[in-house]
Amino acid sequence: MYFLVVIAKYGHFTFISVRDCAQFFLGGTPPEIPGVLKGGDIVIEARYKPICQTYRDCRRFMTLYDTVNKIPVFSAYRYKGQTGGTLTRTPTWMGEPQASNEDYKIEKKNGKYDRGHLFPNAHASDEIHQVSTYTLTNVVPQEKTFNSQSWGKMEEQVKALMDELCCNEKNELEAFVVTGAITSQSSAKTLNNRVDIPQTLWTAFCCFNRFKKIWFAYAHFGDNAGNNNNPELLPKTLTELKDKHGIEPFPNADCLGAKHLVGEIPKGNCRVPKLDTQA
């Protein structure tokens, strides 16, 4: 399951072993995804391809890609806060042999679905990391109002939480995040008869707080449908995510015993200096 390197206009993506990109998983442990990933091993290697997303010769995040449905199963990344500049314009989308940009361009005329980032550019630490998120292997067809309203607001709230709560023992802002998509098993919908439109999106983060000496964890999930179906995405525990969808984004003791957040943003006292923008 090695050895496919795809050269794109702005970078390249290397299909590798899941464990070869372990720096984006908390404790180096990949998620547990029913029927897809178990004990760090891919269940169907011919279908699911791990990608260590690389841009300008630096690994930026990790994606597990479904070559049948032509969407990512999840993207995993380390959140480090804002350390550098931000994009002033939308970059050119980086292509991928199986998920053509034309599929999304055709849908744009219908106006119902966006290219929904799993690793959102707003969570990237600087302009270079933001550009790296603009690859079709990091997006799914996402219902427009879900993307712009309840899901987008949730991403902003999670960013504020991580900024406040997530400071490691080195006094660095650091959180581990996994965001994924779940396909419909009963009535699959597709974009341009090629790209699967997922039924559900989910996300979770886990991090350590050096001041309180505890771990925090937080999860969200919602239907990929109009905003009336998702008026507000309320915070969930990792246990609720597992019970509802069988997914364990952080299968380790630290996160399983983490404090789960409800209500107002608690004071975590994380006030850390900017990190090295070359990381």
C-alpha positions in Angstrom: 0.0 0.0 0.0 3.0 2.3 -0.7 4.5 4.1 -3.6 2.0 6.2 -5.4 3.2 9.8 -5.6 0.9 12.3 -7.3 2.6 15.6 -8.4 0.2 18.5 -8.4 0.6 22.1 -9.4 1.2 23.4 -5.9 2.4 20.3 -4.1 2.3 16.5 -3.9 0.5 13.9 -2.0 2.1 10.6 -1.1 0.1 7.4 -0.5 1.8 5.7 2.4 1.2 3.6 5.5 -1.1 5.2 8.1 1.7 4.9 10.7 4.2 6.8 8.5 2.2 10.0 9.2 1.6 9.4 12.9 2.7 12.9 14.0 -0.8 14.1 13.3 -2.4 11.6 15.7 -2.4 12.0 19.4 0.2 9.6 20.8 0.8 8.4 17.3 -2.5 6.3 17.4 -4.8 6.5 14.4 -8.6 6.6 14.9 -10.8 3.6 15.0 -13.4 3.7 12.1 -15.8 0.8 11.7 -15.2 -1.2 8.5 -12.3 1.1 7.6 -9.5 1.4 10.1 -8.9 -1.0 13.0 -5.8 -1.1 15.3 -4.0 1.2 12.9 -4.6 -1.2 9.9 -6.7 -0.4 6.9 -9.5 -3.0 6.5 -9.7 -2.8 2.7 -6.3 -1.7 1.4 -7.4 -1.6 -2.2 -10.1 1.0 -1.4 -8.8 3.2 1.4 -5.6 5.1 0.8 -3.6 7.0 3.4 -2.2 10.3 2.2 0.4 12.3 4.1 -0.6 15.7 2.7 2.7 17.4 1.6 3.1 20.9 0.4 6.5 22.7 -0.3 8.3 19.6 0.9 6.7 19.6 4.3 4.0 17.3 5.7 1.0 19.4 6.7 -1.7 16.9 7.7 -3.0 13.4 7.1 -6.0 12.1 5.1 -7.5 8.7 4.7 -9.1 8.7 1.2 -11.9 6.5 -0.1 -11.1 5.8 -3.8 -14.6 4.3 -4.4 -16.7 7.2 -3.1 -14.0 9.7 -4.1 -14.1 11.6 -0.8 -11.9 11.6 2.3 -12.9 9.4 5.2 -11.1 11.8 7.5 -8.4 14.4 7.8 -6.2 14.6 10.9 -4.1 17.6 11.9 -2.4 19.4 14.8 -3.9 22.8 15.6 -1.3 25.3 16.6 -3.2 28.6 16.5 -2.5 31.5 14.3 1.3 31.9 13.9 1.6 33.8 10.5 -0.2 35.5 7.7 -3.6 34.6 6.2 -4.7 34.2 2.7 -5.9 37.2 0.8 -7.5 35.3 -2.0 -8.7 31.8 -2.6 -5.9 29.7 -4.1 -6.2 27.3 -7.1 -7.5 24.0 -6.0 -5.0 21.2 -6.2 -6.3 18.3 -8.3 -6.3 14.6 -7.7 -6.6 11.9 -10.4 -9.9 10.5 -9.3 -11.8 13.5 -7.8 -11.9 16.0 -10.7 -12.5 19.6 -10.0 -14.9 19.5 -12.9 -17.3 17.6 -10.6 -17.5 20.5 -8.3 -17.6 23.1 -11.0 -20.6 21.4 -12.5 -22.4 21.4 -9.1 -21.6 25.0 -8.6 -24.1 25.9 -11.3 -26.8 24.1 -9.3 -25.7 26.0 -6.2 -26.6 23.3 -3.6 -23.2 22.0 -2.5 -19.8 23.6 -1.5 -16.4 22.1 -1.4 -16.4 21.5 2.4 -13.0 21.3 4.0 -12.4 18.6 6.6 -9.2 20.4 7.7 -10.6 23.9 7.5 -8.2 26.6 6.2 -9.3 28.8 9.2 -7.7 26.3 11.5 -4.4 26.4 9.6 -1.5 28.2 11.3 -0.3 30.4 8.5 -0.8 31.1 4.8 1.3 28.2 3.6 -0.7 25.7 5.7 -3.9 27.3 4.5 -2.9 26.8 0.9 -2.2 23.1 1.7 -5.8 22.5 2.7 -7.0 23.4 -0.8 -6.8 19.9 -2.2 -9.8 17.9 -3.4 -8.6 15.0 -1.2 -9.5 17.2 1.8 -13.0 18.2 0.8 -16.5 16.6 0.5 -19.7 17.9 -1.1 -21.2 19.9 1.8 -24.7 21.4 1.7 -24.2 25.1 1.4 -26.3 26.4 4.3 -24.9 23.6 6.6 -21.4 24.7 5.6 -21.9 28.4 6.0 -24.1 28.4 9.0 -24.2 25.7 11.7 -21.0 23.9 10.7 -19.1 27.1 10.0 -20.1 28.6 13.4 -19.1 25.4 15.1 -15.6 25.6 13.5 -15.2 29.1 14.9 -16.4 28.1 18.4 -14.0 25.1 18.4 -11.1 27.4 17.4 -11.9 29.7 20.3 -12.0 26.7 22.6 -8.7 25.3 21.5 -7.1 28.8 21.7 -8.2 29.0 25.4 -7.7 25.4 26.5 -4.9 23.8 24.6 -1.4 24.5 25.9 1.0 21.6 26.2 3.9 21.2 28.7 6.2 23.1 26.4 3.8 26.1 26.6 2.9 25.6 23.0 -0.7 25.9 21.7 -1.4 22.4 20.5 -4.6 20.3 19.9 -5.1 17.2 17.9 -8.1 17.3 15.6 -9.8 14.6 13.4 -12.7 15.5 11.1 -14.5 13.0 8.9 -17.5 12.1 6.7 -19.9 9.2 6.9 -21.5 8.0 3.7 -25.1 6.9 3.4 -25.6 3.2 3.4 -29.2 3.2 2.2 -29.8 6.0 -0.3 -26.4 7.2 -1.6 -26.3 10.5 -3.4 -23.6 11.6 -5.7 -22.1 14.7 -7.2 -22.1 14.5 -11.0 -22.7 10.7 -10.7 -19.2 10.3 -9.4 -18.5 11.9 -6.0 -20.4 10.6 -2.9 -22.3 13.2 -1.0 -21.9 12.2 2.7 -24.8 11.8 5.0 -23.0 13.0 8.2 -20.0 15.1 9.1 -18.2 14.7 12.4 -15.2 16.3 14.2 -13.4 16.0 17.5 -10.4 17.5 19.3 -8.4 16.5 22.3 -5.6 18.4 24.1 -3.7 18.8 27.3 -3.8 21.9 29.5 -0.6 22.5 31.4 -2.1 24.9 33.9 -5.0 22.6 35.0 -3.0 19.4 34.4 -6.0 17.8 32.7 -7.1 16.7 29.2 -10.0 18.3 27.4 -12.0 16.7 24.6 -14.9 17.9 22.5 -16.9 16.4 19.6 -19.6 17.5 17.1 -21.6 15.8 14.4 -24.5 16.7 12.2 -26.5 15.8 9.1 -25.1 17.1 5.8 -28.5 18.8 5.0 -30.1 22.2 5.1 -29.6 24.3 8.1 -33.1 23.6 9.3 -31.8 20.1 10.2 -28.9 21.6 12.1 -30.1 24.8 13.8 -27.1 24.5 16.2 -24.5 21.9 16.6 -24.2 21.2 20.3 -21.1 19.8 21.9 -20.9 16.1 22.4 -18.6 13.8 24.3 -16.3 11.3 22.6 -18.5 8.6 24.1 -21.5 10.0 22.4 -19.6 10.0 19.1 -18.7 6.4 19.6 -22.2 5.3 20.7 -23.8 7.1 17.7 -21.4 6.3 14.9 -18.9 3.8 16.3 -16.0 6.2 15.7 -13.1 6.6 18.1 -11.0 9.6 17.0 -8.6 9.3 19.9 -8.5 5.6 21.1 -6.2 6.3 24.1 -6.7 6.6 27.9 -5.9 10.3 28.1 -8.7 11.4 25.8 -11.2 8.8 27.0 -10.9 10.2 30.5 -10.8 13.8 29.4 -13.0 16.6 30.7 -15.9 17.2 28.3 -17.0 20.7 27.7 -20.5 22.0 28.0 -21.9 25.5 28.0 -19.7 28.6 28.3 -16.0 28.4 27.3 -14.1 27.7 30.5 -11.0 29.6 31.4 -8.0 27.5 30.5 -5.4 30.3 30.9 -3.6 29.4 27.7 -1.7 32.5 26.6 1.2 31.2 24.6 3.6 33.0 22.3 3.5 32.6 18.6 5.1 29.4 17.3 7.8 29.0 14.7 6.1 29.6 11.3 8.6 27.3 9.6 7.1 24.2 11.4 
